[in-house]
Amino acid sequence: MMDFNKLASDIKVWARELGFQKVGISDINLEEQESALKNWLDAGYHGDMAWMATHQDLRIHPDKLHPNTCRIISVRMDYLPEDAAFASNLENKHSGYISRYALGRDYHKLIRNLLKKLGQKIEQEVTELGFRPFVDSAPVLERPIAQKAGLGWIGKHSLLLDQDAGSWFFLGELFIDLPLPVDEPVDNQCGKCSACVTSCPTNAILDNGVIDARRCISYLTIEYKGVIPEEYRDAIGNRIYGCDDCQLVCPWNRFAALSQQGDFQRRDAFDDTDLCRLLEWDETTFLKNMEGSAIRRIGHEQWQRNIIIAIGNAPFSQHYLEALEYVSGRTEFLDQHIEWAKQKLLKQLPESVTTNLHNKNQRLIRIVKKGLPRDA
C-alpha cells in the first residue's frame, strides 16, 4: 500500500531540489471563493480582461479543468533580482520603470517545465498518475489555492504574502489525482497595516484583497490595449511596464530573499532604460531585445504608448519633444498620447522660456505645437 504521508514529504524535497523555495498541498474545495469572484466580476473590476469572466465554473471546480484531480501541489519560486534598484529607478524620471518580475526571462515556461519534471518524478513512484501543471495559463485561482496549501495569506493588495519571503515570488500548480495529506493554511498577518492601500498611486485597492483592475497601473500598462484615460496618466509616472508600489511599501518584503534563478536577473537590454533610447526601438529591435521576456506579449505599439506617457511625466527636455515628433503621425492611437505628452512638457516652461525657445528654434516649436510633418 502506498504511504501517502511519505510521498508528500518526498514531493516537497524533490520540488526544492528542482529550485522551488516552498511547497504545499491542498484539496480542491474552492466553493467559498465563488461569491467573491462573482461579485468582483459583476462590479466590472476585471476591466477588459474578458478571459476572467469565462470558465468561472472551472476556476471553482479544479476537477472539471483536469478530470480526477483531488489534490493540488502549489509551489513558490522567488524572483527578486539582485540588481533591483527600486529607489534609483523610480526617482529618475528620465528612466523607465519596469516591474521587477519582468526584468529577466518569462517565468511561465520555466516553472511549467519544472512542474512537469516534478510530475514525472512522482510518476516514477506510483503505478499510474494523472497530473497537469499550470502557471498562470488557465482558469486557476492560484492565490486562494496557495493560501489553502499553506504557502501564505492573501494580503490587502490581493497578492500572496509569506512571513519569511514577502511577496516577490511566482506561483505554480500541479494538479494530481492522488489523495495526499493536505497542509494547513496560515493566519492572515496583515493586521491593521494599510500601507499598500494608502500608497497605491491610483487608489485601485478598494477593500481587503479587492482590486479595481481598471485603475491598477499594472493592468493599464500590461493588460489594457486601449487609450489610457487621462485621469490616470499623471499617476503612472515613469512606470512603463507594471507597478510594484504596493509591494515596495509592504513591511513583510523586508524579509524577501534575492532570487538564485539566473533567468530572473536583469537582462542586458535594461542596462540603459533612458526613455528616449527605449522609444527609439523600432519593432524589430523591440522583438529582438524582448525575446523570451513577458514584455514581448504587449507588442511594440503598446510599449511605445507606455513610454510616451512616461515622457509626458518627465522633466522638460528638448530631446523629448524631438523624440515625440519622430514617432508622431504613425497611428492615431499613439498620437492621442503624444499630443498629451507634448502639452505636459510645454506646460513646465514659463512663457518667457517658451518664447526664447521659439526664437532659437522656430521650426521645432512649429512641429510640436501644430503637429506639422518633419519636412514642413
C-alpha atoms as one frame of an Amber mdcrd trajectory, in Angstrom:
protein
   0.000   0.000   0.000   1.229   3.457  -0.886   2.449   5.557   2.055   0.963
   8.929   1.069   2.499  10.738   4.039   5.979   9.715   2.963   5.202  10.518
  -0.669   4.022  14.009   0.283   7.233  14.566   2.221   9.311  13.278  -0.691
   7.457  15.537  -3.143   8.433  18.594  -1.126  12.058  17.510  -1.129  12.025
  16.900  -4.888  10.368  20.253  -5.525  13.060  22.088  -3.566  15.726  20.183
  -5.438  14.165  21.476  -8.663  14.526  25.058  -7.432  11.234  25.871  -5.705
  11.519  27.672  -2.380   8.293  26.449  -0.784   5.766  23.688  -1.479   2.320
  22.930  -0.107  -0.589  20.611  -0.820  -4.287  21.473  -0.782  -7.623  19.870
  -1.530  -9.750  21.193  -4.391 -12.676  22.685  -2.453 -12.853  26.320  -3.577
 -16.585  26.906  -3.276 -16.061  29.613  -0.654 -14.387  31.687  -3.390 -17.404
  31.573  -5.690 -19.370  34.553  -4.336 -16.308  36.799  -4.088 -15.341  36.015
  -7.671 -18.877  36.633  -8.915 -19.169  39.939  -7.049 -15.814  41.107  -8.428
 -16.832  40.296 -11.975 -20.332  41.752 -11.593 -18.759  45.027 -10.442 -16.720
  45.122 -13.646 -13.445  45.267 -11.737 -11.824  42.949 -14.286 -11.965  45.683
 -16.939 -11.223  44.385 -20.426  -9.882  41.057 -19.170 -12.792  39.111 -20.654
 -10.986  35.845 -20.004 -11.536  36.404 -16.275 -15.289  36.167 -16.794 -15.167
  32.954 -18.784 -14.953  29.454 -17.320 -15.922  30.588 -13.816 -17.095  27.066
 -13.058 -13.657  25.651 -13.907 -11.996  28.100 -11.503 -14.190  26.939  -8.638
 -14.032  23.226  -9.538 -10.466  22.234 -10.483 -11.533  18.645 -11.180 -13.565
  19.948 -14.121 -10.456  21.613 -15.522  -8.426  18.404 -15.152 -10.604  15.312
 -14.570  -9.976  13.178 -11.473  -7.925  15.870  -9.744  -8.265  15.581  -5.978
  -5.165  17.441  -4.768  -3.141  20.442  -5.900   0.563  20.845  -5.251   1.306
  24.566  -5.002   4.852  25.866  -5.407   6.668  29.150  -4.903   9.707  30.444
  -6.762  11.392  33.684  -5.683  12.115  36.197  -8.442  13.577  39.340  -6.841
  16.659  40.145  -8.970  19.994  41.025  -7.418  20.083  44.409  -9.148  16.560
  45.533  -8.258  17.475  49.249  -7.941  13.973  50.254  -6.874  14.573  53.713
  -5.462  17.060  54.969  -8.035  14.853  53.834 -10.899  11.617  55.329  -9.573
  13.284  58.598  -8.612  14.951  59.037 -12.001  12.050  60.311 -14.101  14.160
  60.083 -17.256  14.349  56.303 -16.813  11.537  53.837 -17.463  10.477  51.680
 -14.511   9.744  48.030 -15.252   8.086  45.752 -12.718  10.829  43.624 -11.208
   9.205  40.353 -12.147   9.715  41.219 -15.836  13.393  42.226 -15.802  14.504
  38.714 -16.718  13.058  35.868 -18.754   9.387  34.970 -18.849   8.692  32.660
 -15.919   5.777  30.713 -17.409   7.697  28.181 -19.465  10.477  27.761 -16.904
   8.168  26.947 -13.989   5.847  24.830 -16.116   8.766  22.665 -17.262   9.946
  22.231 -13.674   6.446  21.265 -12.561   6.313  18.738 -15.381   9.579  17.253
 -14.116   8.086  17.075 -10.629   5.058  15.240 -12.006   7.306  12.785 -13.852
   9.308  12.186 -10.659   6.110  11.396  -8.762   5.030   9.160 -11.627   8.104
   7.010 -11.065   6.906   6.237  -7.549   3.312   5.258  -8.333   1.736   2.793
 -10.711  -0.440   5.323 -12.500  -0.623   9.085 -12.139  -2.711  11.741 -13.736
  -1.172  15.187 -13.463  -1.137  18.542 -15.215   0.995  21.634 -14.490  -0.370
  25.190 -14.555   1.434  28.529 -14.405  -0.996  31.408 -14.862  -2.065  29.657
 -18.054  -5.631  28.516 -17.406  -8.672  29.374 -15.257  -6.941  28.595 -11.950
  -7.398  30.526  -8.694  -3.716  30.254  -7.881  -3.595  32.559  -4.850  -6.550
  31.022  -2.983  -5.088  27.601  -3.787  -1.665  28.623  -2.496  -3.299  30.022
   0.634  -5.078  26.703   1.264  -1.755  24.911   0.748  -0.107  26.951   3.498
   2.199  29.000   1.278   0.987  32.257   2.803  -2.023  34.504   3.133  -3.693
  36.881   0.680  -2.840  40.460   1.599  -4.937  43.576   1.191  -3.253  44.144
  -2.183  -4.589  40.705  -3.269  -1.094  39.205  -3.545   0.071  36.187  -1.575
   2.320  37.025   1.382   4.728  34.787   3.258   6.144  35.869   6.615   9.626
  34.736   5.573   9.603  35.870   1.947   7.148  38.730   1.464   5.549  38.646
  -1.978   8.400  38.719  -4.501   7.679  35.267  -5.901   5.865  33.373  -8.645
   3.317  30.624  -8.077   2.645  27.411  -9.947   0.330  24.437  -9.516   0.450
  20.732 -10.231  -2.991  19.101 -10.376  -2.793  15.422  -9.405  -5.159  12.522
  -8.732  -3.518  11.182  -5.558  -5.189  11.600  -2.116  -2.132  13.150  -0.464
  -2.358  14.660   3.031  -3.031  18.409   2.854  -1.248  21.276   4.583  -2.822
  23.769   6.949  -3.426  27.373   5.879  -1.581  30.112   7.795  -3.265  33.012
   9.546  -3.547  36.381   7.823  -0.953  38.628   9.429  -1.637  41.960   7.735
  -3.457  43.207  10.824  -4.270  46.906  10.740  -1.492  47.710   8.268  -2.830
  49.574   5.242   0.440  50.696   3.651  -0.404  49.110   0.311  -3.875  50.666
   0.269  -2.774  54.217   1.010   0.266  54.174  -1.273  -1.468  52.877  -4.424
  -0.943  55.693  -6.971  -4.428  55.304  -8.475  -6.407  54.116  -5.420  -7.042
  50.768  -7.070  -7.145  48.815  -3.774 -10.738  49.141  -2.602 -11.037  46.707
   0.272  -9.203  43.724   1.724  -7.983  41.852  -1.309 -10.359  43.644  -3.701
  -8.723  45.395  -6.642 -10.383  47.520  -9.275  -8.145  46.462 -12.141  -9.400
  49.331 -14.285  -7.464  51.710 -12.041  -4.399  49.499 -11.481  -1.203  50.639
 -13.219  -0.161  47.050 -13.871  -3.443  46.451 -15.676  -3.285  49.747 -17.566
   0.274  49.257 -18.821   0.121  45.495 -19.464  -3.395  44.150 -19.963  -5.205
  47.225 -21.286  -4.864  47.696 -25.033  -6.685  50.998 -25.466  -6.105  54.690
 -24.910  -5.190  55.171 -21.262  -7.644  57.583 -19.578  -6.070  60.960 -18.842
  -7.130  60.758 -15.195  -4.527  58.018 -14.613  -1.647  59.242 -16.762  -0.026
  61.527 -14.187  -0.114  58.772 -11.565   1.607  56.327 -13.923   4.752  58.434
 -13.677   7.701  56.648 -15.250   6.220  53.145 -14.900   6.326  51.729 -18.417
   5.505  48.095 -17.580   3.705  47.178 -14.412   3.870  48.676 -10.937   5.438
  47.418  -7.704   4.319  50.166  -5.324   2.065  48.011  -3.143   4.911  45.530
  -2.701   7.557  48.166  -2.102   5.792  49.520   0.977   4.797  46.132   2.422
   6.687  45.513   5.713   6.846  41.770   5.031   9.027  42.334   1.976  11.886
  43.304   4.263  12.400  39.555   4.643  12.395  38.715   0.934  15.450  36.865
  -0.340  17.112  37.565  -3.668  16.393  35.059  -6.403  19.027  32.448  -7.135
  17.471  31.782 -10.531  19.719  33.159 -13.261  16.818  33.566 -15.694  15.190
  36.126 -13.406  18.141  38.533 -13.301  18.087  41.840 -15.177  18.634  41.327
 -18.915  21.295  43.337 -20.740  18.681  45.258 -22.737  17.673  47.011 -19.493
  21.134  48.222 -18.544  20.016  51.546 -20.003  16.344  52.431 -19.565  16.574
  56.029 -20.761  13.122  56.915 -22.070  14.341  58.404 -25.352  16.525  55.395
 -26.019  13.658  52.972 -25.349  11.302  54.965 -27.570  13.838  54.781 -30.397
  13.490  50.993 -30.600  11.720  50.043 -33.802   9.534  46.941 -33.785  12.366
  44.674 -34.928  14.624  45.919 -32.136  11.825  45.593 -29.600  11.112  41.990
 -30.578  14.805  41.118 -30.509  15.520  42.759 -27.159  12.370  41.276 -25.607
  12.881  37.744 -26.876  11.993  35.377 -24.036  10.515  38.246 -21.994   6.986
  38.596 -20.641   7.031  42.148 -22.018   7.069  40.912 -25.601   3.410  39.938
 -25.471   2.142  43.526 -25.093   3.540  44.396 -28.519   5.606  47.310 -29.800
   2.812  49.861 -30.091   1.604  49.391 -26.522   5.239  49.533 -25.347   5.597
  52.900 -27.113   2.310  54.125 -25.621   3.605  53.486 -22.120   6.933  55.217
 -22.796   5.184  58.247 -24.293   3.159  58.677 -21.101   6.340  58.416 -19.029
   7.948  61.096 -21.207   4.956  63.344 -20.601   5.563  62.934 -16.856   9.304
  63.635 -17.096  11.075  66.970 -16.510  11.222  69.084 -19.657  13.866  68.273
 -22.249  14.023  69.386 -25.844  15.165  65.866 -26.666  11.745  64.619 -25.580
   9.960  66.969 -27.948  12.153  65.757 -30.779  11.582  62.106 -29.829   7.810
  62.570 -29.713   7.815  64.344 -33.059   9.778  61.460 -34.534   7.075  58.896
 -33.660   4.050  61.140 -34.260   1.783  60.539 -37.222   2.315  56.765 -37.226
  -1.024  55.808 -35.673  -3.965  57.733 -34.296  -3.705  55.540 -31.196  -0.217
  56.799 -30.364  -0.932  60.377 -31.466  -3.561  60.762 -28.738  -0.912  60.058
 -26.123   1.790  62.043 -27.954  -0.247  65.259 -28.013  -0.928  64.921 -24.291
   2.769  64.355 -23.563   3.811  67.364 -25.652   1.418  69.635 -23.822   2.560
  68.308 -20.441   6.183  69.063 -21.302   5.487  72.556 -22.627   3.399  73.486
 -19.582   6.533  73.165 -17.471   8.070  76.154 -19.241   7.413  79.781 -18.311
   6.098  81.867 -21.196   9.411  83.707 -21.420  11.324  80.461 -21.802   8.852
  79.191 -24.398   9.286  82.423 -26.355  13.050  82.151 -26.137  12.913  78.555
 -27.286  10.668  79.665 -30.130  13.182  82.274 -31.221  16.065  79.806 -31.048
  14.309  77.009 -32.839  11.158  78.235 -34.517  10.883  75.123 -36.663  10.841
  72.780 -33.631   8.120  74.752 -31.868   6.023  74.762 -35.037   6.351  70.985
 -35.245   5.482  70.486 -31.572   2.510  72.824 -31.330   0.949  72.228 -34.730
   1.993  68.665 -35.349   3.470  69.502 -38.750   5.487  66.840 -40.578   9.239
  66.769 -40.101   9.960  68.271 -43.542   7.432  71.150 -43.255
